[in-house]
């Protein structure tokens, strides 16, 4: 890998995109969720996923409110395009069986996204999940998982922070 490509890859924010954000971006080419996907397409961020989060992306495309707006085959093609620009991470340390974490998060379907954030050492988990994931962050919008601290942000919060960092 060339020195410039390696440096660019190292400086890109490391992100994990929750299903709620990916689906919102699939449903509308407007808004902050789509802006996050656009940053990925422009190679300005590095997105990580696992086999579990990939399955969750596909599962949610079968929901009636999603199917009503986008046929499942089209959703799969679009998700595959996002994943082609992303990095699959192997989950070496999983928190699926952590009772303490499940008590905090309260939705076992959210734990795989936390697993990816931990195993990829991501800086950001981007979500619209106000019932679970956004509730577990501290007043600085961060969450610490087994020594790894990362932000849990909405797409709007992430885009604003990204733009602010680019100015400095």
Beta strands, then each sheet from edge to edge (+ up, - down):
strand 1: 13-17
strand 2: 45-49
strand 3: 87-88
strand 4: 124-126
strand 5: 142-145
strand 6: 148-153
sheet 1: 3+ 2+ 1+ 4+ 6+ 5-
end
